[in-house]
Amino acid sequence: ITKFSRSGGASYRCSSAPCSSERRLYFESLAELEQEPCLDGWEYSRDVYRSTIVTEWNLVCDNDWKGPMSTSLFFVGVLLGSFISGQLSDKFGRKNVLFSTLAMQTIFSFVQIFSTSWEMFSVFFLLVGMGQISNYVAAFVLGTEILGKSIRLLFCTLGVCIFYAFGYMLLPLFAYFIRDWRLLLLALTLPGLLFIPLWWIIPESPRWLISRGRFQEAEDIIRKAAKINEVTAPDVIFDPSELQDLSSQGQQTYTILDLIRTRNILTITIMSVILWMIISVGYFGLSLDTPNLHGDVYVNCFLSAMIEVPAYIISWLLLRNLPRRYSMAAALFLGGCVLLFIQLVPSHIRALSILLVMLGKFGITSAFSMVYVYTAELYPTVVRNMGVGASSMASRLGSILSPYFAYLGAYDRFLPYILMGSLTVLSGILTLFLPESYGMPLPDTIEQMLLTCVPQKLLVKSWLYLQKNSKSYKSD
């Protein structure tokens, strides 16, 4: 009996004696017949892959669920890392958490090569996920806080995302030439050693140092940056009266509960959490679904990665020139609508189906790029890393479910696209109710956030209230 494994992307068959089609149909008609598992091992097709975790530990038939489960466990690690890294980074500093979690990801990726069982592989995969998202969030927030307004936008969109896309594009290239999973994992782990010299180049966030009352260290970093950029720094960088106020703020300890302290912040947090979760389902669902598309699996993976490059460029241009809410909503509506249109494409026009999938990936990727910038601009410095971390944590709930969205295609090939398309359109509508941060300075305190970041419903109420009072004043 030959079957296609959606988890491993390889054909396999039982080594037991084959049965005729007539006998197979007869046995299948007897639901009460006791079925015998394959006792003589499995034979796997080596046409696409030479060795995978599916062929290594026979993750087929009764163990078929372990394939997507290992992916989900990675995202469970990402979920835990999102929750922990935010508080650690706000407490111990962006730089310290960045490099410690980079080391964590590299070490456990290397140890994972020597896994002797699926359980061992999955545990290390979970730890790799914790390290991966932790250094990603820490690096993103560090760049957001240390760079100026114009460069910050370039870093958050093109700087981070374009290089992520280039790495994504290299993945199918590596996998094409290295078809043994252990050697492939080794090749993907070794570049992690390149981060070691960066410890002496990347500074700590001056904004974080100021929020912790470490003003002299922050001033030293600013003066060094001015010297490198050939800019004359003022004699007095921090006003003494401002230092006293900031010092009192720096002594205050903030926790994740501050993200729900007031009705305003609670509303923004809930909306951000839902938005991140839905976008994550769409992004990772489409990324993991590429092996199930028609055509060569390596080419489809490369196309899925390549479409992200123009998506990041477009998102950068939109964020640079247009309001955040409308830019994100447009990208989400595009991604969701084209996914819903896939069910209307005739089955024999495969190229059009792939084109629509890639357009859907384009829209959702653009939104994913913008939501990082948007969320970082909404939260103040004192809880920014926790805010981005909590939102990222919520998105990992979606990514944990995303492998099973791809699996729904086994029952109906259009079902994954209908669900992801519908959720994406709903998230586009939700985006329109978020506060606008375009052209606003980054808030440093929760009080500043309350003044600058007000959900649209509250803005309308405030405007109506002011209009009413203005008329009353004129009549008096």
N, C-alpha and C positions, 0 to 999 in steps of 0.2 A: 504494500500500500504506500503510495507516494503522496506526500502532502507538502504544501508551502507553509513554512514557518514565518508568521508575521513578525515574531520577536527577533528572529535571527537573520531573516532574509535569505535562508538557504533551504533547498529542497532536501527532504530526507525520506528514507523508507525503512521499514522493519526488515531485519535480516532473516526472519522466519520464512517458511515456504510460502510462495505467493498463492492466492486463490483466484479462481476465475471470476469474471464479472457477474455470471449468473449466481454462483454460490454467494458472492458478497451481497448481492441484492436480496437473496433469500435470507441471509443472516440478519441483514439490516432491518428486515420486516418483522423480525422476532424481537420485540422490545424487551421481553423478559429473559432473553438469552444471556447467560453470564459471559462477560467478555474477558478474554485472557490478555494480560499485558505482554508487551514484546519482551521475551526472555533471552533472545540471542543477540541483543545489541542493535545498534543503528548504523546505517550506511548513509553518509552525507555527501551531497554534491559539493565539489570543490571548484566549481566553475567561477563563482564570484568571490568566495572567501576561502582561505586555506584553513584558518583556525579562528573560532570565535568562542565566547563563553557558552554559546548554545551547543556547539560541537564538543567543547571541553567537558561539560557536565551534563550533557544530554537533556537540555531544557526544552523538551518536546512532549506532546501528549499530556499526561497528568502533570508534568512539570513545566508546561508551556507558560504558565502564569508568572514564572520566575524571571522571564526576560523583561517584561515591562515593570515588574516589581523592583528589579535592580535599578532601573532608571528612576522610578518613584522614590526609592530610598536615597538616591543622590539628591533629589530635590527636597527630601525630608531634612537632609543635612544642610541644604541651602536655607531651608526654613529656620532651622535652629541657629544657623550662623547669622541670619538676618536679625533675629531677636537678640542674640548675645552681643554681636559686634557693635551695634549702635550704642549700647550703654558702656561697653568697654572703651570705645573710641572717644566718647564724651568724657570719660573719667581719666583715661591714661594717655590720651592724645592720638591724633590721626596717624602720625608717622609710626609710632610704636606698634599700633594694631596692624597697620598696613604690612610692615615687614615681618612681624611674627606670624601672621596668617599666610603670607606668601611662603614662608618656610614650612608651615604646616601643610599647605597644599602640595608643595614639591616633595616633601618627605613621604607623605602617605601615598602619593601617586607612585612613587618608586617602590614602596613596600608592597603595594597592590599587585605589582608584577609577579610576586612570589606567592600569590594566593593558591592554596591547595584545595579549596572548596568554594562553592557558590556563596555560602554564608560568610566566609572570610573575605571574599571579594566585595560583597555587598557592604559589610561593616566599614571597610577601608574606603569604599566609594562614598558612603555617608560622610565620613570625616573629610574627604577631599571636597565634597560639596560645602561643608561648613567653612573650610579655609578659602574656597574660591569666592563665595559671595562676600565674605568678610573683607577680603582685600579689595574686592571690586567696589564695595560701598565706601570703604575708608579712602581709597584713592579718588573716588568721584567727589566726595565731600571735601577732601584736602585740596583738590584742584579748584573746586568751586569757591573756597574761602581764600585761597592764596593768590588767585589771579584777578585782574581788573575786569570791569564789566564787559568790554568788547571781547577780550581774549577768553573770558570765562565761558561765554556762549560758544565760541569756536572749540574750546576744549571739551565741553560737555556733549557736543554733537559730533563734530568731525574728529576731534582729537582722540576721544575714547572709542567712539563707535566705529569709525573707519578702520582702525587697527584691529578691533574685534572682528570686523567683517573680513579683513585680510587673513586673519588667523583661521576663521571659519572656512575661507576659500582654500586654504592650504590643507585643511583636514582631509577632504576627499583625495587630494593629490598624494598625501602621505599614505592614506589607506589603500590607494590603488597600487603603489609600489611595495608597501609593507602589509601583507595580508595575513600575518600572524598577530593575534591580539596582544601578546606579551611584548613583542618587538615594537609594535605600534605604540603601545603605552610608554615604553622606554623612550622612543623618539619624541613623544609629546611631553615627557617629563624633563628631559635634559635642558631645554630652554629656560626652565625655572631658575637655573643657577645664575642667569644673567642679571638678576635683580640685586645681587650682593653688592656690587660697586655703587649702586644708586643710594645706599644708605648715607654716603658722604656727600651726595649731591642734592637730594631732596630735603628741604627744610620742614620744620613743623609749622602748622598753621598759626600765623600771628593772631587771627581772630580767636582761635581756641585758647592761646596763651593769655590773651587779654581777658577772656571770660573766666579764666582761672586765677587772675590777679598776678600773672607773671609778666609784668610790663617791660622789664629790662630785656628779657629774652626776645620779646616781640619787637622791641625797638632795634635790637641788634640785627634781627633778620631783615627788618625793613631797610635799615641803613646799608646792609650788605647788598640787598636787591637794588637799591638806588645806585650804588657804586657799580654794579655789574651793568646796569642799564645806562650808565653815564648820566645820571640825573642827580642834581644837587638836592640833598635832603634838608629840610628846615632844621634850624637849631633846636626847636622844641617840637617834637612830634606829638606828644600827648600833653594836653592841658592839665595842670595839677588838679583843678576842680573836677574835671571829667574823670581823672584817675580815681579820685575818692569815691565817686558814684559807681564807677565800674568795679572798684575793689569790693564794695559792699555787695554788688551783684555777683561777683565771682565767688564769694563765700557761700552763696546759696547753692544747695544741691538739688538737681533736677532729676526726676525719674520719668519712666514711661507714662505714669499717671498724669503728668502735666500735659500730655497730648489730648486728654479728655477733661481737663480741669474746668473749662467754661463751655457754654453752649456753642459759642462761635468756633472754638478750636475743635470741639467734639464733632460738629457738623463737617468741618473740613477733613478731619481724620477719617470719619466714616466714608465720606465720598471718595477720598484718595484710596482707601483700602479696597473698596468695591471696584474702582477703576483699574487699579493695578492687577487685581485678581483676574478680571475679565480679559485684559490685554495679554496677560501671561498665558492664559488658556489658548488664545488664538495664536500667539507667536510660537510657543513651544509645540502646540498641537500641529501646526503646519510644518515646523522644522522636523519633527519626528515622523511625519507622514510621508516624507519624500521617498523612502524605500517602497512605498505602496503605489507610487505613481507609475504610469507606463513609461517604458524606456530604460536606459542604463542608470543604475542606482548612483554611480559616481557622478555622472553628468547632471542628474537631477539635484544631487546634493550641492554640486558646484553652482548650479543656476540659483538654487535657493539662497546660497551665500552671496552670490554676485548681485542679486537684486537688492541686497541690503545697502550696497554702496550708493546708488542713486537715491535710495530712500533716506539715508543719513544726510546727503547733500541737500535734498529738498527740505528736510526738516530743519536744517540749519538756516536755509534761506527764509523759511516761513517764520521761524522764531526771531530772526533778525529784523524782519520788516512788518510782521503782523501780530496781533494779539494772540496770546497762548491758547485761550479757550477755542477760538474759531479755527485755529490751525490744527489743533488736536482733533476737534470734532470732524473737520473735513477729511482728515486722514482715516479716522475710524469709520466714517460713513462709506468712504471709498472701499476700504478693506472688507467691511461687512457686506456691502451690496454685491460685489463681484463674487464673493463666496456663495451667496444665495443664488446667483445666476448659474452656477455650475450645474445644478440639477436640470437646467433647461437645455444643456448641450447634448446633442445626440452621441451615443456611445462610440460611434465610429470616428468622430472628430476628436481624436485624443490630443492633438496639438493645442486645440482651443481650450480644452480642460486644463492642461498644464499651464497655458498662458494666464488663465483666470486665477489659478492657484498662486502663481507668481505675483500677479497684481494684488491679490489679497495679502500676500506676504509683504509686498511693498507698502501697502497702507498701514498694516498693523505694526510693521517695523518702524515706520516713521513716527507713529504714535508712541511706541515704546521708547524711542529716543527722546521725544519731547516730554514725556511724563517725568523722566528723571530731572530735567531742568526745571520743569514746572513745580514739582514737589519741593525741590531744594530751595526755590525762591519763596515758597509759601511759609516755610517754617523758619523761626529765628535761630541764631547761632547757638544759643544755649541748649536747644533740643533738636537742632537740624539733623544731626546724625541719627538720633533716635527716630525722628519723623520719617526720614528716608529709609531707615532700617525697618521700621514697623510697616511701612508701605511695601517695601521689598519682601518682607516676611509674608504679607498677605498675598503677594503675587506668587509666592512659592506654593501656596495652597492650590492655586490654579495650575502651576507647573507639575505638581504631584499628580493631578488628575489628567493632565494632557496626554500621557501615554495611552490611557484608556479611551480618550476621544479618538485617537488614531485606530484603536482596536474596534471601535464601533463600525468601521468600514467592513468588517467581516460579516455583518448582518445586513447592512445597506450601505453601498458605497457613497451615497449622497448624505447620509446621516451626519457624519462629522462636520461637513461643510455647512449644513443647515443649522446645526447647533452653534458652531463657532461664528457663523455669519450673523445669526440673530443676536447673540450676546455682544458681538462687536458693535452692531448698530445701536443697541441699548446703551452701551458705554459711551458712544458718541453723543447721545442725548444727555446723559448724565454730566458730561464734560461742560455743557453749556450752563450748568448751575454752579460751577466752581468760581471763586473770585479771580479777578484778573491781576496778574503780577507784571505785565509788560510795562517797561519804563519805570518800575518802582525800585528803590534801593533795597538791598537785602536787609531784612529786620535782624537786629541783634538780640532783642529781648522779647519776651512774650507780650509785653505791653505794646511794643511797636507792631507786633503781628496783629494784635487786636484792632489797631488803628488803620492798618494798610490792607489787611487780607480779610475782607468781609464777603461771605457768600452772597450770590446775586439776589436771592430772596430778601436778605436782610438789607441789602443796598436799596432795593425798591421801596421797602418799608421806611427806611431812613429818609429817602428822597421825598416820599409822600408826606412824611411828618414835617420836614423842613418847608415844603411848599405850603402846607396848611398853616404853620406858624407864621410864615412870611405874609400870607394873605391877612391873617389876624392882626399882625403888626401894622400893615398898611391901613387897615380899616380903623385902627385905633388912632 
